[in-house]
Amino acid sequence: MFARIYRPARNTMQSGQARTRDWLLEFEPEMAKRPDPLMGWTSTRDARAQVRLRFPTREVAAEYAKRHGIPFRVAEPKQPRRKPKSYSDNFAHDRKEPWSH
């Protein structure tokens, strides 16, 4: 019963930083999900798989796990590489990529 403490990455369809500042504590699944024989939906008997706790900092999340005796792993967040772009580069005469439309 390990828990994973991590900071979620932003969605690819998301331009802002909403819901990426908090740290999450999630339990790793103890068993694999199986399809239900009647309906075909995937399910598990592990109730901890549904638990997601939000914390403002990594230290608070780790302290919570220690206080409740939960073994945990901390996954460090990866910072996205940003490419500086300019709208005027679309119309540059020495453009490296061909015009798409």
Buried (B, 14 or more C-beta within 10 A) or exposed (E): EEBEBBBBEEEEEEEEEEEEEEBBBBBEEEEEEEEEEEEEEEEBEBEBBEEEBEBEEBEEBBEBBEEEEBEBEBEEEEEEEEEEEEEEEEEEEEEEEEEEE
